[in-house]
Amino acid sequence: MSTIHSITDLADPRLVPFRTMRAQVGHLNDGVFVAEGPKVVHQLLESGLEVLSVLLPPEWRAEFEPLLAARPGTIDLFVADLLVLEQLTGFVHYQGVLALARVPRAATLESLLALPRPRFFVALDGLGNADNTGTIVRSAVALGARALVVGETASHPYLRRAVRSSMGAMFKLPYVLSADLAGTLAAMRGAGIRCVAAHPRAGARTLWETDLVGDVCVVLGAEGPGLRPEIVDACDEAVTIPMEADMDSLNVASAAAVCFAEVQRQRAARRGW
């Protein structure tokens, strides 16, 4: 259910998270994040995450009030004209629909290893671009990944821009925050999960030559520097995506989608689809 508030005072302390949307790290430190856009907020309200408040213009009330009514507890619903909301937030591109929610607790590696087989995980090393992180998550969920492992040098997947770029897919994917990605990969290998580094280097096998049917974790690095050497060494093998001679790399989010699609293709072929 929701409690409806018409915005009459932009200084209302309950609106602080929306006024400080650019302070993504500060929000994370407070254990909250802002979801923006009708589709992302819709996905959020249908998820099991704890939602604290929703902010929207009057024309969106009819669509979102049934979703709010179906949720347990009370959620503050703030309503104001779009021009007022733009003045409040300083943003003009999100159609006026925002929500504040609590960041879900990170999963444990043990809980991931208990998931049904074949297990398909994604690990991130050094990704500081939240938009790339969110786009990777969107592809991961669409193409069958079951969990995300975030290394100590990668950005948090619940940064506002990551959530936005994931189009709400992040709400469907358990995540682990690793303080030692090399150690986490070693533990996964010890549990029978093949760790495959997406890392172009001399002598690497192509993605098409690599067996991705069984338990696997695809490990992705930052654009430019790629994976750290110790992360490549912690994997079972490094693979590369074949490209024309005048191209040496793809955007990491594009490369991720190619890798994930190959995992799905191989598994579908094994099932006889």
RAPEBEL-V12782 format. One record per backbone hydrogen bond with DSSP energy under -1.0 kcal/mol. CO is the residue of the C=O (numbers start at 1). NH is the residue of the N-H. If there is no record, write none. Layout:
CO|NH + CO|NH
//
This chain:
1|75 + 3|77 + 5|79 + 9|12 + 12|15 + 13|16 + 15|19 + 16|20 + 20|23 + 22|24 + 23|27 + 24|28 + 25|29 + 26|30 + 27|32 + 28|31 + 31|103 + 33|101 + 35|99 + 37|41 + 38|42 + 39|43 + 40|44 + 41|45 + 42|46 + 44|47 + 50|102 + 52|76 + 53|100 + 54|78 + 55|98 + 56|80 + 57|60 + 58|61 + 60|64 + 61|65 + 64|68 + 65|69 + 66|70 + 68|71 + 75|3 + 76|54 + 77|5 + 78|56 + 79|7 + 81|85 + 82|86 + 83|87 + 84|88 + 85|89 + 86|90 + 94|97 + 97|37 + 98|55 + 99|35 + 100|52 + 100|53 + 101|33 + 108|112 + 109|113 + 112|115 + 119|216 + 120|146 + 121|218 + 122|149 + 123|220 + 124|151 + 127|155 + 129|133 + 130|134 + 131|135 + 132|136 + 133|137 + 134|138 + 135|139 + 136|140 + 137|141 + 138|142 + 139|143 + 140|145 + 141|144 + 147|122 + 148|176 + 149|124 + 150|178 + 151|154 + 156|159 + 159|163 + 160|164 + 161|165 + 162|166 + 163|168 + 164|167 + 166|169 + 168|171 + 169|172 + 170|173 + 174|148 + 175|107 + 176|150 + 180|184 + 181|185 + 182|186 + 183|187 + 184|188 + 185|189 + 186|190 + 188|193 + 189|192 + 194|217 + 195|236 + 195|237 + 196|219 + 197|199 + 197|239 + 201|204 + 205|240 + 207|210 + 215|194 + 216|121 + 217|196 + 218|123 + 219|198 + 220|125 + 222|226 + 223|225 + 228|231 + 228|232 + 229|233 + 232|235 + 237|197 + 238|205 + 239|199 + 240|207 + 244|247 + 251|255 + 252|256 + 253|257 + 254|258 + 255|259 + 256|260 + 257|261 + 258|262 + 259|263 + 260|264 + 261|265 + 262|266 + 263|267 + 264|268 + 265|269 + 266|270 + 267|271 + 268|273
//
